[in-house]
Amino acid sequence: MDKIRIRGGRPLQGEIQISGAKNAALPLMAAALLTDDTLCLSNLPHLADITTMATLLAQLGVVINLNGQSTDDGHIGRVLDLRCRDIGSTRADYDLVRKMRASILVLGPLLARCGQAQVSLPGGCAIGTRPVDLHLKGLTQLGAEIDLREGYIHATAPRGLQGARIIFPTASVGATENLLMAASLARGRTELVNAEREPEIGDLARCLVAMGASIAGIGTETIVIDGVERLHGARHAIVPDRIETGTYAMAAAITHGDIELIGADPGLIGAVAEVLDRAQVRLEPTNRGVRASRKDGVIRGVDIITEPYPGFPTDLQAQIMAMMTVAEGAAMITETIFENRFMHVPELSRMGANITVHGSSAMVRGVGSLIGAPVMATDLRASVSLVLAGLVAEGDTILNRVYHLDRGYERLTEKLLACGADIERLKT
């Protein structure tokens, strides 16, 4: 199992290309099940989760072709063509679904197009229960019959799906996406009330509109979908990854560096920019993206509460915590989305961080310096927080279980190395 070695103390300088958003790409790939025409997706990141979704879709009958051009370093895979003339199978097996929670997103499209689906209950990062009850309740309101047995969701719609008014009792990105896709081919009008507003959901909705769907209220808490009989093919460019943007902005700040984030969209990171501004981190729009650097000599401790979009994203909580470990003063970080998302705290503490957890909040008191140590990634975002800590720590940090990073950060070691980091991937 590979490891990453980081020797801290080098300010990062240069530029980093921001990849397409993984959290937008996965539902967009699932949308290929809704049509027998070709869906062409560009700006697709080359990640383990993308490979897992591609493998799952291929088993269901989607023919996939990579049409991107190679770069100088041999990286391939910016453009993906997906075509599903016929659904070969309506069963998403456990062996694939357990690897990635987003596999549940094939449920709505399969049910809408075929009237049936068998999807294993999902896996993914161990950061909380994240139940799928909102997906299932919403599909039931659209006319589906759901049975849970032997670890699988058995769903049928013998009379097809029918539009309905669905009110989400709590926010759910995945349920909003699944029902948005299913409702696109349902009969009549569907209203999704208290829907999530993440940019990735808006990206999916815009792609569905390009495929012929009738959707109003994109980007708001109420999305109205008038079902159509058929969707057609389309070409769609995936939005830049706002989580990757925030992560590398913090990498620039924690190392006292200066990085231009090529392709970043400042309009997607409003709450993050506000928090970083209070922490004395400067984000400046450029004609190619965003430039990140410190305003003065120190990072200042700031309080953060994670919230659904447009609030501060839970997917950047671990990274901001790593940055706060070397800030001047203290920071109170409160996690309101997932109940198990402080698993990186013991690992940061091994490096000398001063963190005290009280339920859903963590008090971080800045220390003069961190010390490199062997650490273990517990989930995707926790793993990159340890990379950030390693970039500023004295001595060597050895990060184990880097397969978590491969799920969500494209060519992370290469991108940081190009900006002057002392980092390497160790093959074992």
GUBA-728693 format. One record per residue: y, z, x negated of N, C-alpha, C in turn. Coordinates in steps of 0.001 Angstrom, whole numbers, padded with zeros to 6 digits, always signed. Example, Ala and Ser with C-alpha at 12.3 -4.5 7.8 and 13.67 -1.06 7.14 Angstrom:
2
-005690+007800-013190-004500+007800-012300-003300+007800-013200 -002250+007080-012850-001060+007140-013670+000030+007870-012900 
//
This chain:
428
-001197+000000-000843+000000+000000+000000+001247+000000-000878 +002158-000931-000642+003345-001073-001485+004250+000149-001407 +005033+000317-002472+006060+001350-002528+007364+000708-002985 +008457+001426-002805+009749+000976-003320+010296+002059-004247 +010713+001631-005447+011341+002544-006392+012831+002251-006444 +013642+003300-006332+015099+003156-006377+015637+004137-007414 +016485+003645-008297+017206+004522-009220+018676+004488-008802 +019178+005614-008354+020503+005656-007754+021633+005656-008748 +022858+005577-008209+024058+005700-009030+024823+004421-009277 +024384+003321-008691+025069+002047-008913+025872+001645-007673 +027181+001456-007791+027968+000936-006657+027515-000478-006302 +027338-000748-005034+026926-002078-004596+028143-002986-004467 +028054-004158-005047+029140-005134-005029+028568-006507-004714 +029274-007257-003869+028829-008625-003605+028789-008932-002130 +027773-009693-001715+027659-010094-000311+026210-010036+000130 +026030-009766+001425+024705-009707+002029+024733-010527+003307 +023756-011403+003451+023638-012205+004663+022970-011370+005754 +023646-011219+006879+023086-010475+008008+022138-011383+008791 +020942-010905+009008+019915-011683+009696+020125-011660+011211 +019377-012503+011896+019369-012451+013349+018762-011142+013819 +019157-010689+014993+018750-009377+015494+017290-009386+015929 +016491-008516+015309+015092-008370+015711+014989-007987+017182 +015837-007068+017625+015750-006579+019001+016191-007609+020026 +016844-008678+019575+017129-009813+020460+016024-010856+020362 +015497-011056+019153+014501-012102+018930+013211-011856+019709 +012763-010620+019784+011463-010338+020414+011445-010677+021902 +012412-010218+022720+012400-010646+024122+012646-012143+024285 +013444-012725+023402+013684-014167+023482+012395-014951+023238 +011582-014482+022301+010297-015137+022079+009407-015008+023309 +009398-013830+023940+008595-013637+025148+009048-014557+026273 +010333-014907+026298+010863-015786+027347+010245-017170+027300 +009630-017550+026180+008963-018850+026091+007820-018964+027090 +007292-017826+027549+006203-017841+028534+006673-018289+029911 +007985-018317+030122+008526-018623+031446+008633-020116+031734 +008395-020968+030747+008568-022409+030931+007473-023178+030205 +007203-024399+030679+006252-025251+029959+006963-026198+029013 +008292-026082+028913+009068-026856+027946+009231-026077+026642 +009897-026704+025677+010092-026085+024364+011342-025214+024349 +011187-023984+023901+012309-023090+023641+012509-023047+022132 +013689-023456+021677+013994-023509+020253+014947-022368+019917 +014487-021445+019077+015285-020290+018671+015677-020433+017211 +016968-020284+016936+017439-020331+015554+018004-018968+015156 +018260-018807+013857+018706-017532+013269+017656-016449+013480 +016391-016840+013381+015283-015914+013601+014978-015167+012309 +014908-013829+012347+014582-013079+011135+013100-013196+010797 +012786-013096+009511+011406-013177+009047+010909-011755+008826 +010242-011190+009849+009867-009785+009847+008438-009614+010352 +007852-008455+010036+006495-008177+010492+006415-008165+012017 +007413-007605+012692+007390-007563+014153+007454-008969+014756 +008197-009863+014116+008269-011250+014594+006902-011914+014455 +006232-011655+013348+004893-012203+013132+003918-011668+014170 +004016-010369+014474+003142-009776+015485+003364-010413+016850 +004628-010598+017233+004917-011228+018519+004430-012675+018537 +004614-013400+017433+004155-014785+017362+002635-014861+017517 +001924-013944+016889+000473-013918+017005+000040-013637+018434 +000704-012688+019081+000390-012368+020470+000645-013565+021377 +001806-014202+021214+002139-015350+022062+001158-016498+021842 +000731-016702+020601-000238-017756+020320-001548-017497+021053 -001968-016239+021133-003189-015902+021861-003047-016153+023353 -001810-016104+023845-001570-016340+025269-001417-017819+025601 -001303-018655+024563-001212-020097+024788+000048-020763+024295 +000936-020024+023628+002178-020607+023130+001914-021313+021798 +002347-022550+021712+002263-023309+020456+003574-023102+019703 +003477-022640+018462+004659-022234+017704+004768-023049+016430 +005967-023554+016168+006235-024302+014938+007504-023781+014283 +007430-023535+012985+008611-023173+012208+009277-024440+011718 +010565-024592+012022+011300-025790+011626+012497-025483+010753 +012570-024263+010208+013692-023904+009344+013545-024502+007960 +014630-024528+007216+014618-025032+005855+014419-023893+004875 +013730-024196+003775+013558-023206+002726+014880-022967+002023 +015105-021707+001603+016241-021405+000750+015772-021428-000696 +016693-021202-001613+016342-021278-003024+015260-020278-003421 +015184-019151-002717+014192-018137-003080+012883-018318-002305 +012763-019436-001593+011520-019737-000906+011393-019137+000473 +012425-018462+000965+012359-017856+002291+012403-018941+003359 +011494-018861+004304+011387-019874+005354+011390-019185+006716 +011902-019847+007727+011689-019353+009070+012930-019072+009865 +013930-019903+009738+015163-019696+010495+015104-020319+011882 +014260-021313+012095+014208-022001+013387+012764-022013+013874 +012575-021600+015119+011235-021526+015685+011199-022291+016990 +010235-023196+017121+009986-023899+018374+008780-023268+019057 +008938-022901+020328+007849-022300+021098+007625-023105+022365 +006386-023508+022593+006082-024256+023819+004793-023736+024426 +004856-023450+025720+003697-022933+026438+003420-023825+027642 +002770-024960+027382+002455-025879+028481+001524-025220+029492 +000554-024491+028981-000401-023795+029849-000641-022400+029292 -000738-021435+030191-001093-020077+029792-002604-020042+029572 -003025-019854+028331-004445-019844+028022-005116-018527+028344 -004337-017449+028323-004860-016118+028618-003722-015272+029168 -004046-014372+030052-003031-013443+030586-003307-012016+030120 -004061-011873+029052-004443-010553+028539-003828-010341+027154 -003035-009288+027008-002454-008893+025728-003259-007712+025205 -004048-007958+024166-005021-006970+023713-004401-005822+022932 -005118-004719+022952-004703-003482+022291-004463-003682+020795 -005308-004447+020128-005208-004588+018675-003847-005090+018226 -003182-005896+019057-001838-006376+018716-000759-005509+019339 -000936-005133+020586+000110-004401+021291+000355-003035+020655 -000692-002417+020108-000543-001093+019500+000391-001114+018295 +000558-002286+017671+001383-002386+016473+002874-002416+016787 +003215-002777+018001+004627-003018+018293+004904-002829+019776 +005803-001915+020074+006108-001578+021459+006665-002762+022246 +007390-003640+021589+008020-004759+022298+007009-005723+022893 +005718-005573+022568+004700-006434+023175+004664-006295+024687 +005129-005173+025212+005162-004968+026661+006041-006020+027342 +006893-006684+026575+007816-007667+027149+007128-008943+027615 +005851-009117+027337+005147-010284+027885+004697-010021+029317 +004752-008777+029770+004242-008432+031100+005008-009135+032207 +006337-009018+032202+007146-009647+033237+007001-011162+033281 +007139-011850+032130+006974-013308+032146+005593-013768+032601 +004519-013104+032156+003178-013500+032587+003022-013333+034094 +003503-012225+034612+003386-011955+036041+004183-012966+036855 +005388-013318+036351+006243-014259+037077+005647-015665+037097 +005061-016075+035987+004563-017450+035896+003142-017597+036428 +002284-016597+036192+000869-016729+036517+000425-015861+037687 +001229-014863+038043+000835-013978+039124-000145-012906+038703 -000415-012805+037406-001310-011762+036933-001093-011524+035446 -001444-010318+035002-001344-009974+033584-002145-008708+033331 -002726-008653+032137-003371-007435+031648-002771-007147+030278 -002031-006066+030180-001321-005756+028945-001663-004332+028520 -002087-004187+027291-002392-002859+026778-001144-001996+026781 -001325-000708+027037-000196+000205+026887+000252+000174+025436 +001565+000162+025163+002079-000192+023842+002083+000951+022841 +002289+000541+021558+002441+001485+020456+003820+001354+019849 +003912+001313+018505+005200+001215+017819+005515+002497+017082 +006779+002710+016741+007193+003898+015992+006943+005175+016801 +006535+006219+016121+006246+007500+016775+007503+008356+016882 +008488+007862+017643+009763+008572+017732+010004+009138+019119 +008963+009203+019914+009120+009736+021261+008141+009072+022209 +008065+009576+023427+007084+009074+024372+007438+007675+024883 +008696+007429+025157+009156+006115+025620+008207+005522+026662 +008047+006148+027820+007088+005653+028809+007524+004314+029390 +006530+003605+029960+006805+002287+030543+006901+002374+032062 +007093+003570+032590+007100+003723+034049+008216+002932+034712 +009378+002797+034039+010474+002040+034649+010137+000554+034732 +009413+000025+033749+008941-001362+033816+008055-001540+035055 +007091-000627+035181+006081-000769+036234+006668-000540+037627 +007533+000454+037750+008162+000720+039044+009002-000477+039485 +009760-001063+038551+010581-002214+038885+009751-003417+039296 +008667-003682+038572+007805-004811+038935+007138-004578+040284 +006809-003329+040579+006248-003007+041895+007256-003321+042994 +008529-003012+042748+009562-003330+043736+009717-004832+043929 +009360-005607+042895+009403-007069+043012+008148-007626+043676 +007217-006756+044048+006031-007211+044765+004742-007178+043976 +004781-006659+042760+003573-006598+041946+002698-005424+042382 +001410-005576+042184+000451-004497+042386-000039-004062+041010 +000136-002786+040694-000125-002267+039347-001277-001270+039394 -002186-001418+038436-003288-000469+038283-003423-000152+036793 -003455+001127+036448-003633+001548+035071-005060+002047+034883 -005802+001378+034000-007157+001838+033715-007599+001354+032340 -008350+002208+031666-008933+001912+030355-007869+001511+029341 -006665+002126+029460-005620+001861+028485-004850+000582+028704 -005059-000075+029840-004387-001351+030120-003595-001281+031422 -002527-002067+031454-001783-002302+032691-002374-003544+033344 -002964-003389+034509-003500-004523+035269-002493-004822+036382 -001830-005955+036280-000775-006300+037236-001102-007622+037920 -000915-007663+039230-001085-008899+039986+000073-009042+040970 +000351-010278+041307+001352-010566+042344+000755-011650+043241 -000164-011266+044117-000903-012256+044909-000015-013105+045810 +001129-012572+046179+002055-013340+047015+003297-013776+046246 +003218-013679+044931+004367-014017+044111+005360-012863+044061 +006359-013003+043207+007387-011973+043097+008539-012280+044039 +009084-011234+044617+010182-011363+045579+011349-010501+045102 +012559-011053+045160+013741-010334+044717+013924-008999+045422 +014545-008062+044714+014758-006727+045275+015955-006093+044584 +016447-005002+045155+017507-004207+044530+016850-003053+043789 +016978-003054+042477+016299-002083+041635+017352-001222+040947 +017269+000068+041174+018214+001006+040567+017473+001806+039496 +017878+001658+038254+017253+002397+037170+017749+003837+037184 +016856+004826+037263+017298+006224+037247+017813+006650+035875 +017291+006033+034836+017757+006276+033471+017835+004946+032750 +018576+004931+031650+018767+003689+030905+017463+003271+030222 +017170+001984+030242+015993+001443+029568+016245+000001+029177 +016311-000243+027865+016528-001606+027382+015337-002486+027742 +014128-002022+027405+012942-002838+027633+012711-003151+029096 +012896-002160+029968+012697-002402+031395+013719-003398+031924 +014970-003291+031470+015993-004252+031883+015586-005658+031470 +015087-005811+030249+014695-007139+029754+013483-007671+030500 +012483-006839+030711+011269-007287+031395+011570-007738+032818 +012370-006956+033525+012689-007292+034912+013654-008468+035001 +014535-008605+034030+015430-009761+033981+014627-011053+033886 +013610-011056+033020+012782-012259+032878+011937-012499+034117 +011323-011443+034642+010478-011610+035828+011286-012105+037023 +012484-011549+037216+013318-011910+038367+013822-013340+038296 +013871-013914+037103+014370-015289+036959+013511-016285+037722 +012213-015973+037896+011313-016864+038627+010865-016274+039963 +011443-015139+040357+011101-014549+041656+011823-015272+042785 +011314-015148+043994+011987-015729+045151+013142-014823+045563 +014287-015413+045810+015414-014651+046315+016219-013958+045230 +017034-013012+045673+018005-012348+044779+017486-010985+044326 +017694-010708+043047+017388-009400+042470+018657-008801+041906 +018871-007524+042186+019977-006782+041578+019398-005679+040699 +019816-005676+039442+019441-004605+038528+020649-003688+038373 +020548-002492+038932+021669-001541+038965+021421-000449+037925 +022495-000063+037235+022394+000862+036105+021599+000236+034969 +021749-001078+034835+021074-001810+033763+021717-001480+032417 +020919-001580+031362+021460-001415+030019+022381-002587+029687 +023328-002341+028758+024343-003349+028429+024280-003797+026983 +023196-003494+026279+023083-003873+024870+023350-005359+024655 +023990-005713+023535+024233-007125+023247+022954-007958+023237 +021837-007350+022865+020576-008090+022827+020128-008494+024230 +020444-007664+025241+020137-008030+026628+021022-009187+027065 +022298-009122+026688+023195-010234+026997+022750-011519+026343 +022218-011414+025118+021723-012597+024414+020543-013210+025161 +019634-012355+025640+018510-012841+026435+018995-013510+027713 +019935-012884+028403+020442-013441+029657+021090-014798+029445 +021874-014926+028378+022516-016222+028099+021489-017299+027791 +020419-016936+027107+019367-017912+026843+018678-018319+028139 +018405-017354+029012+017779-017677+030292+018665-018597+031127 +019979-018370+031092+020911-019263+031796+020820-020669+031220 +020735-020783+029890+020585-022092+029257+019275-022758+029666 +018282-021956+030046+016990-022473+030501+016995-022796+031995 +018111-022530+032669+018223-022867+034083+018241-021698+035028 +018225-020471+034509+018273-019286+035381+019671-019102+035957 +019745-018398+037084+021018-018090+037729+021249-016583+037604 +022143-016206+036690+022360-014792+036375+023859-014513+036348 +024279-013474+037046+025676-013031+037044+025722-011572+036588 +026898-011181+036075+027072-009798+035648+026541-009504+034264 +026400-010529+033445+025887-010332+032084+026827-009403+031322 +026255-008383+030691+027052-007430+029926+027593-006277+030751 +027245-006225+032039+027704-005136+032903+026505-004295+033348 +026789-003220+034094+025724-002341+034563+024995-002881+035783 +025505-003945+036378+024831-004563+037526+024617-006044+037235 +023367-006434+037097+023006-007821+036818+022381-008410+038082 +022870-009557+038492+022380-010218+039705+021669-011502+039305 +020420-011615+039727+019605-012782+039388+019153-013465+040671 +019473-014726+040818+018951-015535+041918+017794-016355+041367 +016599-016063+041837+015416-016706+041297+015410-018213+041496 +014831-018924+040544+014690-020378+040629+013202-020714+040547 +012865-021936+040975+011457-022332+040989+010923-022596+039590 +011806-023073+038708+011316-023482+037384+012417-023311+036353 +012048-022907+035154+012953-022897+034009+012558-024024+033061 +013535-024527+032340+013272-025610+031385+013546-025130+029968 +013348-026012+029019+013568-025668+027619+015047-025534+027296 +015316-024977+026117+016702-024794+025677+016712-024543+024179 +017907-024614+023599+018134-024232+022205+019058-023021+022215 +018746-022032+021398+019521-020798+021424+019555-020164+020040 +020752-019753+019605+020927-019058+018330+020982-017560+018577 +020144-016807+017893+020043-015359+018071+021261-014667+017471 +021757-013641+018154+022936-012915+017673+022622-012191+016370 +023645-011960+015525+023417-011205+014290+023013-009769+014586 +022285-009178+013662+021723-007841+013851+022787-006778+013599 +023209-006109+014667+024254-005090+014536+023731-003843+013820 +022420-003579+013910+021855-002424+013214+021795-002696+011713 +021419-003884+011346+021437-004256+009927+022871-004233+009400 +023809-004697+010205+025221-004668+009809+025662-003240+009509 +025392-002314+010427+025772-000924+010212+025076-000302+009026 +023807-000648+008831+023039-000087+007714+023646-000482+006373 +023949-001761+006209+024491-002208+004920+025943-001774+004727 +026678-001612+005828+028027-001051+005704+027946+000365+005140 +026969+001136+005603+026789+002494+005088+026269+002482+003658 +025479+001473+003296+025027+001349+001916+026208+001134+000981 +027170+000310+001431+028375+000103+000626+029146+001406+000484 +029280+002152+001586+030069+003383+001558+029405+004469+000724 +028098+004668+000889+027432+005774+000218+027403+005577-001294 +027432+004310-001750+027416+004036-003195+028812+003823-003766 +029844+003994-002923+031226+003705-003328+031361+002243-003773 +030739+001370-002979+030726-000053-003301+031654-000863-002415 +031446-002171-002427+032291-003114-001690+031430-004330-001385 +031042-004504-000123+030125-005581+000250+030708-006379+001409 +030617-007705+001315+030941-008561+002448+029648-008883+003182 +029623-008586+004462+028446-008777+005296+028585-010111+006019 +027961-011130+005451+028130-012501+005925+027417-012679+007269 +028121-013213+008240+027543-013468+009557+027628-012300+010509 +028098-011140+010041+028223-009979+010920+029287-010235+011984 +029061-009698+013172+030001-009844+014282+030652-008496+014552 +031940-008318+014202+032586-007019+014422+032650-006624+015885 +032561-007590+016781+032600-007287+018200+031373-006541+018703 +030308-006506+017908+029067-005855+018324+028954-004415+017837 +029892-003962+016997+029734-002650+016357+030953-001756+016586 +031536-001831+017774+032754-001075+018045+032609+000417+017833 +031574+001046+018423+031390+002487+018276+031051+002868+016846 +030298+002025+016175+029951+002279+014775+031196+002203+013908 +032023+001201+014142+033253+001057+013370+034173+002259+013561 +034212+002788+014787+035070+003942+015055+034585+005176+014284 +033272+005405+014277+032711+006538+013534+032936+006359+012036 +032699+005174+011537+032878+004933+010101+034346+005071+009702 +035237+004676+010580+036664+004832+010287+037007+006312+010128 +036470+007156+011005+036727+008589+010884+036107+009170+009613 +035030+008537+009149+034378+009000+007920+035041+008433+006665 +036142+007719+006848+036891+007112+005739+036170+005907+005124 +035480+005159+005995+034851+003903+005591+035628+002764+006234 +036016+001799+005435+036835+000681+005914+035941-000506+006259 +036118-001050+007466+035487-002296+007871+036581-003308+008177 +036602-004396+007424+037640-005411+007584+037014-006741+007976 +037389-007313+009118+036891-008646+009474+037335-009686+008437 +036453-010583+008096+036764-011696+007206+036440-012992+007933 +036730-014114+007293+036417-015387+007950+034918-015697+007914 +034142-014851+007219+032688-015043+007176+031912-013875+007761 +032598-012795+008138+031893-011644+008670+032722-010385+008606 +032227-009377+007879+032876-008076+007783+032746-007578+006347 +033829-006981+005823+033798-006381+004496+033783-004865+004647 +032870-004193+003931+032701-002745+004028+032984-002082+002691 +033795-001005+002716+034114-000244+001509+034670+001108+001931 +034820+002020+000976+035459+003303+001276+036971+003140+001306 +037628+003998+002106+039089+003998+002126+039654+004727+000917 +038996+005825+000513+039474+006583-000646+038260+007111-001394 +038423+008199-002120+037355+008642-003001+036193+009349-002348 +036335+009811-001107+035265+010612-000511+034909+010116+000882 +033654+010378+001255+033227+010214+002640+033439+011548+003338 +033969+011516+004538+034245+012755+005261+033197+012975+006357 +032805+014238+006523+031852+014578+007561+032420+014353+008949 +031651+013738+009827+032080+013479+011205+030932+013805+012150 +031265+014216+013361+030252+014501+014373+029881+013222+015112 +028613+013091+015444+028109+011886+016104+027167+012272+017222 +027274+011588+018358+026319+011722+019454+025774+010325+019754 +024463+010153+019704+023893+008852+020043+023934+008658+021552 +024230+007436+021962+024352+007111+023389+023923+005673+023611 +023590+005304+024851+023358+003895+025148+024618+003081+024844 +024423+001797+024621+025554+000898+024347+026572+000985+025492 +027863+001073+025196+028516+000801+023906+028716+002025+023017 +027943+003093+023225+028049+004263+022381+027396+004063+021031 +027379+005118+020230+026789+005027+018894+025277+004877+019024 +024679+003859+018390+023266+003556+018619+022316+004530+017935 +021244+004881+018639+020220+005736+018053+019589+005099+016825 +019565+003772+016777+018953+003076+015644+019768+003189+014358 +020951+003804+014419+021738+004064+013206+021905+005559+012939 +021213+006377+013721+021358+007829+013546+020829+008298+012198 +019671+007818+011789+019097+008246+010508+019967+007801+009336 +020535+006604+009448+021367+006085+008360+022661+006873+008220 +023307+007190+009356+024554+007957+009268+024264+009368+008758 +023077+009893+009076+022723+011206+008552+022596+011162+007033 +021963+010112+006515+021850+009976+005057+023234+009933+004413 +024161+009225+005040+025514+009140+004486+026221+010491+004557 +025993+011244+005618+026636+012546+005774+026108+013581+004773 +024911+013359+004192+024379+014342+003246+025242+014461+001994 +026039+013434+001695+026895+013490+000505+028373+013436+000899 +028667+013731+002169+030054+013715+002648+030751+015023+002295 +032056+014978+002365+032849+016197+002209+032898+016907+003549 +032451+018174+003571+032445+018927+004820+031100+018847+005517 +031127+019060+006826+029897+019113+007621+029950+018103+008756 +028760+017773+009269+028647+016837+010385+027583+017346+011342 +027865+017311+012634+026877+017644+013659+026403+016332+014291 +025122+016057+014156+024548+014824+014683+023629+015181+015842 +023923+014645+017010+023158+014961+018219+022448+013708+018707 +021139+013804+018868+020303+012691+019311+019968+012864+020795 +020414+011921+021617+020207+012037+023065+019222+011009+023616 +018726+010101+022772+017882+009010+023262+016399+009317+023084 +015998+009681+021871+014585+009943+021576+014401+011369+021086 +013312+011985+021521+013122+013402+021225+012542+013671+019844 +011951+012674+019194+011310+012908+017892+012009+012149+016769 +013318+011989+016860+013950+011111+015887+014644+011863+014749 +014154+013023+014396+014633+013726+013209+013522+013859+012165 +012535+012971+012217+011416+013088+011288+011807+012782+009844 +012975+012174+009649+013451+011910+008291+014088+013145+007651 +014387+014163+008441+015080+015348+007912+014296+016028+006788 +012981+016303+006951+012261+016928+005833+012270+016092+004560 +012257+014772+004700+012254+013913+003518+013618+013935+002823 +014702+013901+003605+016034+014017+003004+016200+015392+002344 +015632+016408+002965+015720+017751+002388+014997+017820+001055 +013913+017069+000884+013212+017012-000399+014110+016478-001507 +015115+015706-001113+016047+015139-002087+017282+016015-002298 +017274+017184-001686+018378+018126-001888+019388+018179-000773 +019148+017465+000328+020087+017497+001449+020060+018864+002121 +021209+019241+002689+021342+020525+003381+021459+020231+004876 +020320+020278+005575+020275+019912+006987+019542+021002+007760 +020138+021428+008857+019513+022413+009729+019411+021816+011127 +018202+021797+011674+017968+021208+012990+017925+022305+014045 +018673+022110+015133+018668+023001+016290+018384+022141+017519 +017127+022052+017916+016782+021243+019082+017112+019778+018855 +018016+019236+019676+018372+017815+019579+019566+017568+018664 +020022+018599+017958+021165+018444+017052+020781+018843+015637 +021424+018213+014675+021214+018525+013269+022566+018773+012616 +022713+019930+011958+023915+020233+011199+023694+019789+009756 +024541+018877+009304+024440+018347+007944+025640+018826+007148 +025383+019569+006106+026453+020024+005215+026373+019222+003927 +027455+018547+003603+027455+017674+002441+027192+018425+001148 +026437+017799+000247+026141+018379-001065+026746+017484-002146 +026897+018056-003351+027512+017296-004432+026720+016061-004818 +025396+016183-004812+024563+015034-005163+023162+015242-004638 +022457+014143-004447+021043+014163-004098+020216+013925-005358 +018972+014337-005322+018071+014180-006455+016886+013323-006016 +016572+012293-006785+015459+011420-006450+014152+012178-006342 +013273+011731-005442+011989+012405-005216+011047+011423-004527 +009748+011689-004567+008822+010910-003749+009036+011270-002284 +009205+010272-001435+009430+010495-000009+008568+009531+000792 +008414+009829+002082+007534+009039+002936+008267+008589+004191 +008212+007302+004471+008812+006772+005693+007955+007160+006887 +008595+007593+007965+007883+007974+009182+008094+006980+010322 +009158+006208+010264+009417+005167+011252+010407+004186+010650 +010721+003144+011380+011544+002054+010847+012903+002524+010356 +013689+003184+011207+015051+003557+010816+015052+004721+009843 +014079+005635+009974+013975+006718+009007+013733+006167+007615 +012931+005119+007508+012611+004566+006200+013853+004042+005495 +014744+003377+006220+015925+002826+005563+016942+003912+005250 +016906+005019+005990+017799+006131+005641+017422+006699+004279 +016142+006691+003954+015689+007173+002655+016063+006200+001539 +016130+004927+001866+016636+003956+000896+018106+004239+000590 +018904+004487+001629+020316+004792+001421+020475+006043+000560 +019684+007061+000849+019754+008278+000043+019363+007993-001401 +018335+007166-001578+017904+006828-002921+018947+006071-003716 +019773+005284-003037+020802+004506-003726+021866+005377-004376 +022027+006597-003873+023072+007486-004394+022483+008675-005150 +021162+008843-005094+020532+010008-005711+020444+009859-007230 +020415+010984-007915+020201+010992-009361+018707+010823-009647 +018374+009918-010552+016975+009703-010897+016282+008745-009949 +014952+008787-009982+014137+007831-009230+013700+008398-007887 +013796+007554-006859+013225+007843-005545+012092+006858-005311 +010929+007363-004930+009779+006515-004626+009513+006616-003127 +009666+005489-002436+009485+005450-000985+008103+004915-000661 +007330+005723+000049+005991+005337+000481+006015+004861+001933 +004962+004160+002329+004821+003590+003678+005930+002595+003992 +006167+001658+003091+007278+000722+003289+006980-000339+004338 +005754-000327+004892+005473-001288+005958+006391-001065+007153 +006901+000161+007313+007882+000397+008375+009128-000465+008152 +009592-000543+006897+010764-001361+006588+010518-002822+006904 +009309-003294+006618+008994-004707+006821+009077-005103+008288 +008976-004111+009184+009060-004411+010609+010475-004788+011022 +011508-004308+010313+012848-004494+010839+013935-004900+009876 +013628-004955+008562+014662-005332+007587+014169-006491+006733 +014816-007618+006905+014404-008838+006215+014858-008803+004748 +013896-008874+003842+014159-008990+002391+015124-007904+001900 +014896-006679+002322+015821-005599+001989+015978-005405+000486 +014877-005365-000251+014989-005133-001691+015745-006265-002376 +015498-007508-001936+016189-008645-002548+017688-008615-002259 +018050-008242-001034+019465-008199-000668+020202-007121-001462 +019590-005950-001586+020235-004872-002340+020262-005177-003833 +019194-005756-004344+019130-006115-005765+020247-007086-006125 +020528-008045-005231+021572-009036-005490+022962-008404-005538 +023105-007206-004971+024400-006506-004994+024460-005439-006093 +023475-005441-006978+023535-004541-008126+022693-003295-008036 +021916-003118-006966+021069-001932-006861+019944-002001-007884 +019537-000842-008377+018368-000738-009244+017188-000403-008339 +016529-001422-007840+015497-001260-006827+014408-002283-007054 +013164-001875-006847+012069-002814-006964+010920-002410-006045 +010195-003408-005619+009001-003172-004808+007798-003125-005721 +007028-002063-005596+005871-001856-006458+004606-002239-005690 +003899-003220-006183+002652-003646-005548+001529-002694-005960 +000763-002255-004993-000330-001348-005291-001640-001859-004712 
//
